[in-house]
Amino acid sequence: MSGSTDVARASRIATFATLGALGVTQDLIHACVPALEGADPELLAEESLCLVSTATARSVEVGLEDASAGLSAASACLLDLPFMYREYLVGGAIIAQSAPELADAHGEVEQRLARKQSFYGVHLPQGQFPGRRLLEDKMALWMGRISPPGLPDLPVVRLERLGLVDVLSTHLRLVLAYTKKVQADD
């Protein structure tokens, strides 16, 4: 494969996976907001995007198991998604409000996102597809991290009741299939 072909394929994979990751993150958030009364919306958004972007990157990695470094860049792009999305939101707020002070907390937020990405990176090992069983275990951790204290049921019960493992699992299988298809295209 030529370098330009790899770049084009990596771009297609990253774009497809990013669209899906943002959509699934929104789906998870919308399901959790009414179910987790008193949940911190910023925490919910950050944790959810870090979980989904990491899981999506792992799906792409598996789909590109024998790929060149150019194609593997698609996975790296997905791991950067929470940081880029935050940049986008802050930039939009600064432009809309002419409020440059919004950028002041940038370093603190970036450190917080890095800790969350690291947490999910450890729990979703590189090069391993996050299958249903793994998602059940790791999404229970996510549910515990986003839930306000004092809820009457366990995170695993809330996760099962909301059916969120199926939402993320479907996304990851779709991204894996698309990645393999793009890689196989001549």
MDAnalysis code that builds the backbone (N, CA, C; Angstrom):
import MDAnalysis as mda
import numpy as np

u = mda.Universe.empty(558, n_residues=186, atom_resindex=np.repeat(np.arange(186), 3), trajectory=True)
u.add_TopologyAttr("name", ["N", "CA", "C"] * 186)
u.add_TopologyAttr("resid", np.arange(1, 187))
u.add_TopologyAttr("resname", ["MET", "SER", "GLY", "SER", "THR", "ASP", "VAL", "ALA", "ARG", "ALA", "SER", "ARG", "ILE", "ALA", "THR", "PHE", "ALA", "THR", "LEU", "GLY", "ALA", "LEU", "GLY", "VAL", "THR", "GLN", "ASP", "LEU", "ILE", "HIS", "ALA", "CYS", "VAL", "PRO", "ALA", "LEU", "GLU", "GLY", "ALA", "ASP", "PRO", "GLU", "LEU", "LEU", "ALA", "GLU", "GLU", "SER", "LEU", "CYS", "LEU", "VAL", "SER", "THR", "ALA", "THR", "ALA", "ARG", "SER", "VAL", "GLU", "VAL", "GLY", "LEU", "GLU", "ASP", "ALA", "SER", "ALA", "GLY", "LEU", "SER", "ALA", "ALA", "SER", "ALA", "CYS", "LEU", "LEU", "ASP", "LEU", "PRO", "PHE", "MET", "TYR", "ARG", "GLU", "TYR", "LEU", "VAL", "GLY", "GLY", "ALA", "ILE", "ILE", "ALA", "GLN", "SER", "ALA", "PRO", "GLU", "LEU", "ALA", "ASP", "ALA", "HIS", "GLY", "GLU", "VAL", "GLU", "GLN", "ARG", "LEU", "ALA", "ARG", "LYS", "GLN", "SER", "PHE", "TYR", "GLY", "VAL", "HIS", "LEU", "PRO", "GLN", "GLY", "GLN", "PHE", "PRO", "GLY", "ARG", "ARG", "LEU", "LEU", "GLU", "ASP", "LYS", "MET", "ALA", "LEU", "TRP", "MET", "GLY", "ARG", "ILE", "SER", "PRO", "PRO", "GLY", "LEU", "PRO", "ASP", "LEU", "PRO", "VAL", "VAL", "ARG", "LEU", "GLU", "ARG", "LEU", "GLY", "LEU", "VAL", "ASP", "VAL", "LEU", "SER", "THR", "HIS", "LEU", "ARG", "LEU", "VAL", "LEU", "ALA", "TYR", "THR", "LYS", "LYS", "VAL", "GLN", "ALA", "ASP", "ASP"])
u.atoms.positions = np.array([
    [0.835, -1.191, 0.000],
    [0.000, 0.000, 0.000],
    [0.873, 1.245, 0.000],
    [0.456, 2.209, -0.733],
    [1.207, 3.462, -0.763],
    [0.855, 4.310, 0.446],
    [1.741, 5.257, 0.754],
    [1.509, 6.133, 1.894],
    [0.245, 6.952, 1.757],
    [-0.032, 7.447, 0.536],
    [-1.235, 8.261, 0.351],
    [-2.502, 7.413, 0.492],
    [-2.429, 6.152, 0.082],
    [-3.571, 5.258, 0.256],
    [-3.800, 4.994, 1.740],
    [-2.716, 4.786, 2.495],
    [-2.833, 4.578, 3.941],
    [-3.465, 5.789, 4.624],
    [-3.036, 6.967, 4.231],
    [-3.577, 8.194, 4.828],
    [-5.066, 8.315, 4.524],
    [-5.447, 8.038, 3.297],
    [-6.864, 8.114, 2.923],
    [-7.686, 7.096, 3.714],
    [-7.181, 5.896, 3.832],
    [-7.904, 4.864, 4.592],
    [-7.977, 5.210, 6.074],
    [-6.867, 5.673, 6.633],
    [-6.861, 6.065, 8.043],
    [-7.854, 7.198, 8.281],
    [-7.927, 8.145, 7.351],
    [-8.881, 9.254, 7.481],
    [-10.318, 8.751, 7.454],
    [-10.614, 7.845, 6.548],
    [-11.971, 7.284, 6.476],
    [-12.326, 6.555, 7.756],
    [-11.402, 5.744, 8.252],
    [-11.651, 4.986, 9.484],
    [-11.841, 5.933, 10.660],
    [-10.934, 6.900, 10.800],
    [-11.019, 7.836, 11.929],
    [-12.307, 8.652, 11.871],
    [-12.696, 9.092, 10.687],
    [-13.923, 9.877, 10.546],
    [-15.151, 9.040, 10.912],
    [-15.228, 7.855, 10.353],
    [-16.349, 6.964, 10.634],
    [-16.436, 6.657, 12.129],
    [-15.310, 6.275, 12.712],
    [-15.291, 5.901, 14.127],
    [-15.589, 7.095, 15.035],
    [-15.115, 8.279, 14.657],
    [-15.371, 9.480, 15.453],
    [-16.854, 9.843, 15.440],
    [-17.457, 9.787, 14.260],
    [-18.906, 10.055, 14.190],
    [-19.669, 9.113, 15.106],
    [-19.330, 7.842, 15.035],
    [-19.991, 6.858, 15.885],
    [-19.712, 7.089, 17.356],
    [-18.462, 7.386, 17.690],
    [-18.096, 7.593, 19.094],
    [-18.845, 8.775, 19.703],
    [-18.947, 9.863, 18.951],
    [-19.679, 11.025, 19.478],
    [-21.164, 10.719, 19.632],
    [-21.725, 10.015, 18.656],
    [-23.142, 9.642, 18.745],
    [-23.421, 8.710, 19.907],
    [-22.576, 7.705, 20.086],
    [-22.776, 6.755, 21.183],
    [-22.568, 7.439, 22.536],
    [-21.594, 8.332, 22.609],
    [-21.389, 9.077, 23.858],
    [-22.653, 9.851, 24.214],
    [-23.242, 10.506, 23.229],
    [-24.491, 11.238, 23.474],
    [-25.611, 10.285, 23.905],
    [-25.685, 9.127, 23.275],
    [-26.706, 8.142, 23.655],
    [-26.534, 7.714, 25.110],
    [-25.296, 7.445, 25.514],
    [-25.045, 7.038, 26.905],
    [-25.432, 8.157, 27.871],
    [-25.037, 9.363, 27.542],
    [-25.342, 10.503, 28.413],
    [-26.845, 10.713, 28.528],
    [-27.525, 10.677, 27.397],
    [-28.982, 10.893, 27.420],
    [-29.703, 9.806, 28.202],
    [-29.188, 8.594, 28.197],
    [-29.799, 7.518, 28.976],
    [-29.515, 7.683, 30.468],
    [-28.348, 8.226, 30.794],
    [-27.944, 8.324, 32.202],
    [-28.519, 9.532, 32.933],
    [-28.696, 10.626, 32.250],
    [-29.146, 11.851, 32.926],
    [-30.435, 11.632, 33.727],
    [-31.500, 11.083, 33.129],
    [-32.706, 10.900, 33.942],
    [-32.590, 9.760, 34.965],
    [-31.678, 8.823, 34.734],
    [-31.553, 7.669, 35.622],
    [-30.638, 7.938, 36.819],
    [-29.827, 8.968, 36.728],
    [-28.856, 9.277, 37.784],
    [-29.110, 10.673, 38.330],
    [-30.201, 10.818, 39.025],
    [-30.562, 12.125, 39.561],
    [-29.429, 12.674, 40.419],
    [-29.042, 13.895, 40.120],
    [-27.973, 14.543, 40.860],
    [-26.581, 14.296, 40.295],
    [-26.491, 13.601, 39.167],
    [-25.181, 13.351, 38.554],
    [-24.597, 14.655, 38.019],
    [-23.302, 14.788, 38.097],
    [-22.591, 15.954, 37.595],
    [-22.495, 15.841, 36.070],
    [-23.125, 16.748, 35.321],
    [-23.137, 16.638, 33.858],
    [-21.746, 16.675, 33.227],
    [-20.847, 17.492, 33.764],
    [-19.500, 17.564, 33.205],
    [-18.746, 16.254, 33.444],
    [-18.868, 15.699, 34.629],
    [-18.245, 14.414, 34.937],
    [-18.818, 13.325, 34.041],
    [-20.116, 13.303, 33.894],
    [-20.785, 12.318, 33.044],
    [-20.283, 12.416, 31.603],
    [-20.172, 13.619, 31.089],
    [-19.713, 13.810, 29.712],
    [-18.251, 13.394, 29.543],
    [-17.397, 13.830, 30.445],
    [-15.974, 13.500, 30.332],
    [-15.720, 12.002, 30.459],
    [-16.297, 11.390, 31.472],
    [-16.090, 9.952, 31.690],
    [-16.628, 9.153, 30.502],
    [-17.792, 9.534, 30.016],
    [-18.405, 8.801, 28.910],
    [-17.576, 8.915, 27.639],
    [-17.122, 10.113, 27.309],
    [-16.325, 10.275, 26.104],
    [-14.977, 9.562, 26.218],
    [-14.376, 9.578, 27.395],
    [-13.106, 8.869, 27.575],
    [-13.298, 7.359, 27.439],
    [-14.358, 6.829, 28.019],
    [-14.659, 5.404, 27.875],
    [-14.890, 5.041, 26.419],
    [-15.752, 5.768, 25.750],
    [-16.124, 5.439, 24.369],
    [-14.949, 5.634, 23.419],
    [-14.189, 6.699, 23.579],
    [-13.067, 6.918, 22.662],
    [-12.003, 5.840, 22.833],
    [-11.745, 5.421, 24.058],
    [-10.759, 4.366, 24.289],
    [-11.247, 3.033, 23.731],
    [-12.492, 2.682, 24.010],
    [-13.042, 1.425, 23.489],
    [-13.065, 1.426, 21.962],
    [-13.394, 2.563, 21.364],
    [-13.429, 2.673, 19.906],
    [-12.023, 2.532, 19.332],
    [-11.042, 3.149, 19.971],
    [-9.651, 3.016, 19.520],
    [-9.215, 1.553, 19.570],
    [-9.618, 0.835, 20.611],
    [-9.253, -0.588, 20.720],
    [-9.902, -1.403, 19.601],
    [-11.110, -1.067, 19.256],
    [-11.795, -1.754, 18.161],
    [-11.059, -1.526, 16.841],
    [-10.641, -0.300, 16.601],
    [-9.887, 0.025, 15.385],
    [-8.555, -0.718, 15.379],
    [-7.870, -0.747, 16.519],
    [-6.585, -1.447, 16.598],
    [-6.718, -2.916, 16.200],
    [-7.754, -3.561, 16.671],
    [-7.968, -4.968, 16.340],
    [-8.265, -5.112, 14.849],
    [-9.036, -4.200, 14.294],
    [-9.348, -4.246, 12.876],
    [-8.136, -3.995, 11.996],
    [-7.137, -3.329, 12.544],
    [-5.923, -2.998, 11.795],
    [-4.733, -3.824, 12.270],
    [-4.968, -5.024, 12.728],
    [-3.922, -5.805, 13.404],
    [-2.606, -5.881, 12.655],
    [-2.614, -5.931, 11.347],
    [-1.370, -6.012, 10.582],
    [-1.148, -4.758, 9.739],
    [-1.647, -3.636, 10.198],
    [-1.609, -2.410, 9.390],
    [-0.293, -1.662, 9.542],
    [-0.057, -0.797, 8.590],
    [1.110, 0.074, 8.633],
    [0.910, 1.155, 9.689],
    [1.986, 1.848, 10.001],
    [1.911, 2.931, 10.981],
    [0.950, 4.022, 10.524],
    [0.866, 4.264, 9.208],
    [-0.048, 5.280, 8.691],
    [-1.494, 4.975, 9.009],
    [-1.873, 3.725, 8.849],
    [-3.243, 3.346, 9.179],
    [-3.470, 3.327, 10.686],
    [-2.465, 2.930, 11.434],
    [-2.605, 2.869, 12.898],
    [-2.833, 4.241, 13.517],
    [-2.545, 5.302, 12.773],
    [-2.782, 6.655, 13.266],
    [-4.265, 6.887, 13.559],
    [-5.147, 6.123, 12.927],
    [-6.584, 6.263, 13.177],
    [-6.902, 6.011, 14.646],
    [-6.247, 5.025, 15.234],
    [-6.461, 4.721, 16.642],
    [-5.995, 5.878, 17.529],
    [-4.834, 6.431, 17.220],
    [-4.307, 7.553, 17.998],
    [-5.248, 8.754, 17.944],
    [-5.844, 8.984, 16.782],
    [-6.810, 10.088, 16.648],
    [-7.991, 9.899, 17.592],
    [-8.448, 8.675, 17.718],
    [-9.591, 8.400, 18.590],
    [-9.237, 8.606, 20.059],
    [-8.018, 8.271, 20.437],
    [-7.600, 8.499, 21.820],
    [-7.499, 9.987, 22.141],
    [-7.305, 10.814, 21.120],
    [-7.247, 12.272, 21.304],
    [-8.635, 12.918, 21.315],
    [-9.649, 12.169, 20.995],
    [-10.991, 12.730, 20.838],
    [-11.475, 13.545, 22.036],
    [-11.345, 13.077, 23.282],
    [-11.829, 13.908, 24.401],
    [-11.125, 15.262, 24.482],
    [-9.839, 15.285, 24.164],
    [-9.077, 16.531, 24.217],
    [-9.492, 17.474, 23.092],
    [-9.678, 16.925, 21.905],
    [-10.079, 17.753, 20.759],
    [-11.508, 18.277, 20.933],
    [-12.382, 17.442, 21.472],
    [-13.763, 17.867, 21.684],
    [-13.811, 19.005, 22.705],
    [-13.001, 18.887, 23.732],
    [-12.936, 19.940, 24.745],
    [-12.430, 21.243, 24.113],
    [-11.402, 21.139, 23.277],
    [-10.881, 22.317, 22.566],
    [-11.975, 22.968, 21.725],
    [-12.745, 22.139, 21.053],
    [-13.829, 22.628, 20.206],
    [-14.869, 23.376, 21.049],
    [-15.274, 22.779, 22.162],
    [-16.277, 23.416, 23.013],
    [-15.776, 24.728, 23.604],
    [-14.552, 24.718, 24.091],
    [-13.990, 25.936, 24.681],
    [-13.831, 27.014, 23.609],
    [-13.331, 26.622, 22.452],
    [-13.183, 27.596, 21.365],
    [-14.506, 28.205, 20.961],
    [-15.523, 27.383, 20.858],
    [-16.852, 27.890, 20.513],
    [-17.389, 28.835, 21.563],
    [-17.170, 28.496, 22.839],
    [-17.643, 29.362, 23.921],
    [-16.899, 30.692, 23.925],
    [-15.615, 30.647, 23.658],
    [-14.825, 31.887, 23.627],
    [-15.311, 32.784, 22.498],
    [-15.540, 32.194, 21.338],
    [-16.011, 32.990, 20.193],
    [-17.413, 33.530, 20.457],
    [-18.293, 32.689, 20.960],
    [-19.679, 33.094, 21.185],
    [-19.800, 34.154, 22.276],
    [-18.979, 34.029, 23.309],
    [-19.116, 34.923, 24.456],
    [-18.013, 35.975, 24.538],
    [-17.064, 35.900, 23.613],
    [-15.892, 36.781, 23.700],
    [-15.328, 36.730, 25.113],
    [-15.139, 35.489, 25.606],
    [-14.705, 35.286, 26.988],
    [-13.427, 34.454, 27.037],
    [-12.280, 35.061, 26.809],
    [-11.027, 34.311, 26.805],
    [-10.698, 33.667, 28.151],
    [-11.320, 34.122, 29.228],
    [-11.044, 33.529, 30.543],
    [-11.473, 32.058, 30.607],
    [-12.330, 31.630, 29.672],
    [-12.730, 30.219, 29.636],
    [-11.549, 29.302, 29.362],
    [-10.547, 29.811, 28.705],
    [-9.372, 29.002, 28.386],
    [-8.425, 28.872, 29.576],
    [-8.641, 29.647, 30.633],
    [-7.733, 29.643, 31.774],
    [-7.633, 28.280, 32.457],
    [-8.707, 27.536, 32.525],
    [-8.710, 26.242, 33.209],
    [-8.232, 25.117, 32.299],
    [-7.716, 25.457, 31.139],
    [-7.330, 24.471, 30.136],
    [-6.386, 23.399, 30.691],
    [-5.328, 23.804, 31.370],
    [-4.350, 22.850, 31.889],
    [-4.948, 21.885, 32.889],
    [-5.777, 22.405, 33.758],
    [-6.433, 21.571, 34.776],
    [-7.371, 20.549, 34.132],
    [-8.135, 20.982, 33.162],
    [-9.064, 20.082, 32.477],
    [-8.290, 19.033, 31.691],
    [-7.224, 19.447, 31.036],
    [-6.422, 18.506, 30.257],
    [-5.819, 17.429, 31.166],
    [-5.366, 17.796, 32.337],
    [-4.831, 16.816, 33.288],
    [-5.929, 15.855, 33.746],
    [-7.095, 16.393, 33.994],
    [-8.228, 15.561, 34.419],
    [-8.595, 14.560, 33.320],
    [-8.665, 15.027, 32.070],
    [-8.959, 14.134, 30.951],
    [-7.869, 13.084, 30.778],
    [-6.626, 13.481, 30.951],
    [-5.511, 12.532, 30.816],
    [-5.621, 11.423, 31.862],
    [-5.994, 11.771, 33.083],
    [-6.179, 10.743, 34.129],
    [-7.305, 9.789, 33.758],
    [-8.386, 10.324, 33.220],
    [-9.523, 9.480, 32.834],
    [-9.149, 8.588, 31.656],
    [-8.462, 9.142, 30.667],
    [-8.020, 8.347, 29.521],
    [-7.079, 7.239, 29.990],
    [-6.202, 7.560, 30.906],
    [-5.267, 6.566, 31.434],
    [-6.022, 5.444, 32.155],
    [-7.016, 5.804, 32.932],
    [-7.830, 4.813, 33.641],
    [-8.463, 3.844, 32.649],
    [-9.119, 4.369, 31.628],
    [-9.779, 3.497, 30.656],
    [-8.761, 2.759, 29.786],
    [-7.614, 3.375, 29.553],
    [-6.558, 2.709, 28.797],
    [-6.031, 1.471, 29.503],
    [-5.952, 1.522, 30.819],
    [-5.517, 0.365, 31.605],
    [-6.581, -0.726, 31.581],
    [-7.827, -0.337, 31.689],
    [-8.924, -1.309, 31.783],
    [-9.365, -1.866, 30.435],
    [-9.020, -1.183, 29.366],
    [-9.321, -1.662, 28.008],
    [-7.978, -1.815, 27.292],
    [-7.350, -2.980, 27.422],
    [-5.974, -3.173, 26.939],
    [-5.818, -2.942, 25.437],
    [-4.697, -2.357, 25.096],
    [-4.377, -2.072, 23.701],
    [-4.340, -3.373, 22.898],
    [-4.907, -3.314, 21.690],
    [-4.895, -4.466, 20.799],
    [-5.882, -5.562, 21.148],
    [-6.742, -5.328, 22.145],
    [-7.748, -6.324, 22.540],
    [-9.137, -5.753, 22.269],
    [-9.946, -6.516, 21.527],
    [-11.302, -6.043, 21.236],
    [-12.134, -6.069, 22.516],
    [-12.815, -4.982, 22.832],
    [-13.670, -4.945, 24.013],
    [-14.997, -5.673, 23.742],
    [-14.994, -6.954, 23.946],
    [-16.197, -7.753, 23.755],
    [-17.200, -7.538, 24.872],
    [-18.307, -8.177, 24.751],
    [-19.424, -7.981, 25.682],
    [-19.024, -8.211, 27.143],
    [-18.337, -9.295, 27.422],
    [-17.969, -9.618, 28.812],
    [-17.059, -8.531, 29.397],
    [-16.067, -8.128, 28.611],
    [-15.166, -7.075, 29.063],
    [-15.935, -5.764, 29.270],
    [-16.832, -5.442, 28.349],
    [-17.633, -4.225, 28.488],
    [-18.512, -4.264, 29.736],
    [-19.111, -5.402, 30.016],
    [-19.938, -5.508, 31.226],
    [-19.124, -5.161, 32.469],
    [-17.912, -5.704, 32.541],
    [-17.055, -5.437, 33.702],
    [-16.608, -3.980, 33.759],
    [-16.129, -3.470, 32.645],
    [-15.536, -2.128, 32.645],
    [-16.589, -1.029, 32.650],
    [-17.728, -1.286, 32.044],
    [-18.786, -0.278, 32.088],
    [-19.411, -0.192, 33.479],
    [-19.320, -1.263, 34.259],
    [-19.765, -1.187, 35.654],
    [-18.861, -0.213, 36.425],
    [-17.569, -0.219, 36.125],
    [-16.662, 0.759, 36.740],
    [-17.041, 2.176, 36.313],
    [-17.302, 2.336, 35.010],
    [-17.726, 3.642, 34.483],
    [-19.003, 4.117, 35.191],
    [-19.970, 3.219, 35.322],
    [-21.229, 3.591, 35.975],
    [-20.979, 4.019, 37.416],
    [-20.078, 3.344, 38.107],
    [-19.734, 3.740, 39.468],
    [-19.078, 5.110, 39.517],
    [-18.263, 5.412, 38.525],
    [-17.556, 6.697, 38.495],
    [-18.488, 7.867, 38.177],
    [-19.544, 7.624, 37.413],
    [-20.437, 8.723, 37.021],
    [-21.626, 8.882, 37.960],
    [-21.859, 7.899, 38.822],
    [-23.037, 7.913, 39.697],
    [-22.795, 8.763, 40.935],
    [-23.796, 9.558, 41.293],
    [-23.670, 10.312, 42.547],
    [-23.748, 9.342, 43.730],
    [-23.148, 9.704, 44.856],
    [-23.191, 8.818, 46.024],
    [-24.615, 8.657, 46.562],
    [-24.844, 7.524, 47.195],
    [-26.103, 7.299, 47.885],
    [-27.225, 6.704, 47.060],
    [-26.961, 6.302, 45.834],
    [-28.018, 5.674, 45.038],
    [-28.331, 4.300, 45.623],
    [-29.598, 3.887, 45.556],
    [-30.019, 2.672, 46.254],
    [-29.557, 1.353, 45.617],
    [-29.154, 1.375, 44.350],
    [-28.755, 0.117, 43.721],
    [-27.292, 0.177, 43.269],
    [-26.749, -0.974, 42.965],
    [-25.353, -1.079, 42.548],
    [-25.167, -0.601, 41.108],
    [-23.965, -0.132, 40.770],
    [-23.705, 0.301, 39.392],
    [-24.023, -0.774, 38.357],
    [-23.718, -2.023, 38.653],
    [-23.975, -3.097, 37.699],
    [-25.475, -3.267, 37.452],
    [-26.284, -3.043, 38.459],
    [-27.742, -3.135, 38.319],
    [-28.246, -1.983, 37.463],
    [-27.735, -0.767, 37.705],
    [-28.135, 0.390, 36.892],
    [-27.728, 0.187, 35.435],
    [-26.531, -0.312, 35.232],
    [-26.021, -0.553, 33.886],
    [-26.905, -1.546, 33.139],
    [-27.255, -2.618, 33.795],
    [-28.107, -3.642, 33.171],
    [-29.506, -3.091, 32.887],
    [-30.053, -2.344, 33.841],
    [-31.404, -1.795, 33.679],
    [-31.476, -0.844, 32.477],
    [-30.422, -0.096, 32.254],
    [-30.404, 0.878, 31.160],
    [-30.011, 0.262, 29.818],
    [-29.468, -0.947, 29.825],
    [-29.094, -1.626, 28.583],
    [-27.965, -0.959, 27.820],
    [-27.038, -0.335, 28.532],
    [-26.009, 0.463, 27.874],
    [-24.861, -0.362, 27.293],
    [-24.650, -1.561, 27.805],
    [-23.597, -2.413, 27.239],
    [-23.924, -2.714, 25.779],
    [-25.189, -2.969, 25.488],
    [-25.595, -3.251, 24.112],
    [-25.335, -2.065, 23.189],
    [-25.551, -0.867, 23.679],
    [-25.342, 0.339, 22.879],
    [-23.874, 0.448, 22.459],
    [-22.979, 0.330, 23.430],
    [-21.555, 0.458, 23.120],
    [-21.051, -0.758, 22.338],
    [-21.521, -1.932, 22.677],
    [-21.097, -3.152, 21.986],
    [-21.445, -3.101, 20.496],
    [-22.638, -2.651, 20.179],
    [-23.049, -2.542, 18.777],
    [-22.141, -1.567, 18.027],
    [-21.862, -0.438, 18.636],
    [-20.959, 0.550, 18.031],
    [-19.584, -0.058, 17.759],
    [-19.038, -0.755, 18.726],
    [-17.688, -1.311, 18.580],
    [-17.632, -2.384, 17.501],
    [-18.648, -3.206, 17.415],
    [-18.682, -4.228, 16.357],
    [-18.792, -3.575, 14.979],
    [-19.571, -2.513, 14.895],
    [-19.704, -1.788, 13.629],
    [-18.382, -1.147, 13.223],
    [-17.698, -0.522, 14.149],
    [-16.402, 0.103, 13.858],
    [-15.386, -0.959, 13.448],
    [-15.377, -2.087, 14.115],
    [-14.463, -3.175, 13.757],
    [-14.730, -3.662, 12.332],
    [-15.997, -3.888, 12.014],
    [-16.351, -4.364, 10.671],
    [-15.968, -3.338, 9.611],
    [-16.224, -2.058, 9.870],
    [-15.895, -1.020, 8.907],
    [-14.376, -0.914, 8.730],
    [-13.650, -0.983, 9.816],
    [-12.195, -0.908, 9.743],
    [-11.638, -2.043, 8.889],
    [-12.121, -3.246, 9.102],
    [-11.661, -4.390, 8.314],
    [-12.028, -4.215, 6.839],
    [-13.206, -3.682, 6.576],
    [-13.645, -3.471, 5.191],
    [-12.752, -2.441, 4.495],
    [-12.492, -1.341, 5.143],
    [-11.655, -0.299, 4.540],
    [-10.232, -0.813, 4.323],
    [-9.730, -1.569, 5.275],
    [-8.379, -2.104, 5.148],
    [-8.299, -3.093, 3.982],
    [-9.363, -3.849, 3.753],
    [-9.374, -4.850, 2.689],
    [-9.617, -4.253, 1.302],
    [-10.197, -3.044, 1.251],
    [-10.470, -2.392, -0.039],
    [-9.177, -2.155, -0.808],
    [-9.241, -2.411, -2.091],
    [-8.050, -2.157, -2.942],
    [-8.098, -0.810, -3.581],
])
